[in-house]
Amino acid sequence: ESSAHSEEQQDSASWERYLERRSLVLEFLRSNLSLHHLQHHQNKIELLKKCYFYLKIEPKHVNVRDQNHAMHRTSVLQLIDTYQFQRMKKVGKIQTEIQLSLLTELLEQLERGREELSCCVETCSVITFLSRWDLIMQRLSKLSEFMETLLSLQVPGKLYVKHRLVSEADLGGTRLPNITLSLCTKMPLIFDRKESFAHKDWAELKWFTKNQESHLEQYELHIKLLTNGSQTEVGYGRTQIITSNRYVVQDLQPGRSYEFTIRRSHTRTCVCERWYDSITLKTKTNAVEDMASS
């Protein structure tokens, strides 16, 4: 009887320990590794892959003394050595590509970890679960580290400047403050499919960004006439520089398909552009069809 009572106590203690530890794993799955949480990170990573990455220079301007000992406010970008600046752009591009690859890999590790833990909770017996507890705790700790790294990599970081960026000869004896370089992003441009349409010989296009930027920059709109492989037709392709988020393309041919591509204009500080949006529209063949479409 004493032996049976002791076994009952051990079974009860094991059961309570199992419920407590199982609850700990379930809470981790509901919070850090919830499907909603992982989908949120998936969306952020997909958006980052479509962003434009730029070098951010601080400070942007400095006061430099000229040959007449007069002080002038000058852009730091104009003072930076061209060769060193190109090297830093390459470093920025490599760092961006590594960062995006790591984000994808970390998210895959978190998704795989969620599946493993869910399977363990649902299928393991009490004895098996408790016997694997040390391994489960190690897995929880590792997945927590992955999540922290994932969050930190979603924000572009600084670049380590190994060499002097500005020649002393260009400063006129002026003491230059420390120059820092970091990466920053701008949202991708996306066509508004509901408000972009084609008529007989013209098309109206509209685009936007995820954060609905209030200030407008220079954009490049590429217009391409789709053909059966022939690039000799008149008006096969052209590019328009635009400073608004809406544009009317004139002089199109009736009954033809055109591919329109929108992207930000290339600037000196751009280091990485991996994605751009395109839309294909077909112009109407006659005025009646044009009116019906309107």
N, C-alpha and C positions, 0 to 999 in steps of 0.2 A: 504493500500500500504506500509506504514511504517512497519507494522508487517510482511508482506510478505518479504520485503527487509531484515529485521533482521533475519528471518529464513534462507534466502538464504546465508547470511553471516555466520551464525552458521554452516550450512551444508557445506559451503566451508571450514571453519576452521577445522571442524571435518574430512573432507576428506583429507586435507593436513596433519593433525595430524596422521591420519590413514596410509597414504602413507609413512610418515617419520618413524613411529614406525614399520610398516611392513617391510620396507627396512632394518631397524636395525636387525630384527629377521632373515631375509633372508641372510644378510651378516654373521651373526653368524653361520648359517647353512652351508654357503658356505666355511667358513674358519675353525673354530674350530671343527665343527661337520660334515664336508664333508664325504661322503662315502669313498673317497680315504684315508682321514686322519684316519678314524676309522678302515679301513682295514689294514692300516700300523701298527696301535697299536695292532690289532688282531694278525698279523704275529709276532710282537715282543714278545707278551705274549706267543704265542704257542712255539716260539723258547726258551724263558726263561724256560718254563715247561720241556724242553728236556735237559737243561743245567745241568752241574755238579756244585754243590755249595761247596766251600771250605772256611776254616778259613784262613784269611790272618793276619799274625803276624808282627807287626812293633815295634821295629826294629827286623831284622832277627838274627843278631849276636851282642854279647856284649863282652867286655874284662873283664875277671874274674881273680881274684888273687887266686892262689892255696896256699897250706900249706907252701910252700917254698917262698911265697911272689912273685912268678913269675906270670906275666900276660899272659893269654891265651885267644885267640879268641874262643868263644863258641857259639853254636846255642842256641837261646832263647828257642826253642822247647824242648831242652834237659833239661833245667832248670825248666820248668813249672811243677808244681805238677800234677801228673797223674790224680788224682781224680778231681781236679778243671778243668783240661783240658777236661775231659769227660763231666763234667757239662756244660761247655761252648759249646761243640759240640751239646749237646741236645738243649741248648738255640738257637744255630744257626739253627738247623733243624726246630724247632718250628717257629722261626722267618721267615724262608724261606717259610714254608708251609702257614703261615698266609699271607705273602706278596703275594704269587701266588694266593691265594683265593681272596684277596682283589682286585687284578688286574682284575680278571675275573668278580667280582661283579661290579666294577667301570665301566668296559667296557659295561656291560649289562645296567647299569643305563644311560650311555651316549647314547647308541643305542635307549633305550626306550624314552629318552628325545628328541632325534631327531625326532622320530615318532610323539610324542605329539605336538612338535612345528610345524612340517610340516603340520599335520592335522589341527592345529589351523589357520595357514596362508591360507590354501587352502579352508577351509569350513566355517570359521566364517564370519559373516556379519560385516560391519563396526561398527555398534553399539555394537555387542557382543565382537568384538576384543578390542575396546576401553574400554569397561566395565571390561574386564579381564586383563587390562594392568599391574596392580600392581602384579597380580599373575604371569603373563608372565615374568616380570622383576625378581621376586623372583626365578623363574625357571631358567632363564638365569644365575643369580648369582650362584645358586647352581651347575649348570652344569659346570660353569667355575672353581669352587672349585674342582669338581670331576676330571676335566681334569688336573689341577695342581697336585693333589694327584697322579693321574695315572702316570704322567711324573716322579714324584719324586720316586715312588715305583719301576720303571723300573731299577733303579740303586741300587744294594744291599748296605745296610747301615752298620753302625758300631754296635758292640755289647757292651752293658754296662757291664763292669767288676765290680761286686759287691765285690768279695773277692780277697785276695792277691793270685796271681798266682804262685809266686816264693817264696820259703822259704828263710828267711835271712841266715839260716845255710849253704845253698848251695852257697852263694856268697863270702865267705871268706873275709867279710868286705868290699866288693865292693859295691858302690852305684849304683843301677840299674836304668836306665832311665824308664820313664813311658812306659808301654806296652799297645798297643792298638790292639784290635781285631776287624776285620771287615769281611764281607762276600765278596767273589769274585766268578766269574763264569768262566767256560771253556765250549767251544762250544761242542755240541754232535758230535759223530762220525757217519757218514752216508755212507753206502755202495754205491759205484758207480755201478749202475745197468747195465750200458753199457759195463763196462770193467771187470765185474766179471762173470765168466763162468766155467762150469765143463766139463772135458773130461772123458775118460773111467775110470781111477783110480786116477785121481788127479783133483784139481780145483784151479783156480787162482782168488784171491780176491783183491779188491782195495777199499779203503775208504777215506773219506776226511772230513773236517770241513767247516762250512760256511765261516769262516774268513781265510781259507787256511793257517793254522799255518805253520811257517817255521821251528820251532824246533819240534823234534819228541820225544815223551815220550814212556813209556811202556804201551802197550795195551794188553788186554786179548781177544783172539779169541777162542770162544767156538764152538766146532764141535760136532754135534749131529746127529746120524743116526736115521732117522724116521722109526719107526716100527709100527706094529699093536698092540701096548700096551706092547710088550715084551721088557724088559730091560736086557735080559740075553745074547744078541748077542755080539760077540767079536767086539770091536771097537764102542760100542754104543755111547760113548761120551768121549771127552777129551778137554783139554784146552792148548793153546799155548800162551806163553808170547812173544810179538813181539815189536820191536822198529822201525818199518818202517810202511808206509801206504800201503804196498802191500805184499802179502804173497801167496806162493804156498803150498797147502795142499796135501800131498802125502798119499799113502796107503789107498785109498778109494775103495769101492766095485763097480763094474760095474752095471749099471741099478738100482741104489738105490738113494733115495732122502735124502739129508742132509740139516739140518738147521744150518746156520752159524750166530753167534751172536758176535758183536764187542762192546767193552766198554773200558773205561779207567781203568787202574789198580788201585785198591783201595789203597789210601794213608792215612796216619794218620790224615791229616787235612780235609779229605772229610766229609761233614756233610749231604749231600743230593744228591741222584741219583734216579730220578723218571722214566727215560726212557732210552732205548737202542735200537739199530737197529738190525734187523735180516733179513736174506735173505735165501730162500730155492732154492737149485739147484739139478738137477737130473743128475747123471753121465750117460755116453753113455753105450750102451750094447755091442758094437763091434768096431773094428778098423775102418771099413768103415764109420760108423755113426760118429765116432770121427773125421775122416778126412773131411767129409762133413761139419761138424760143424765149423772146422777151416777155 
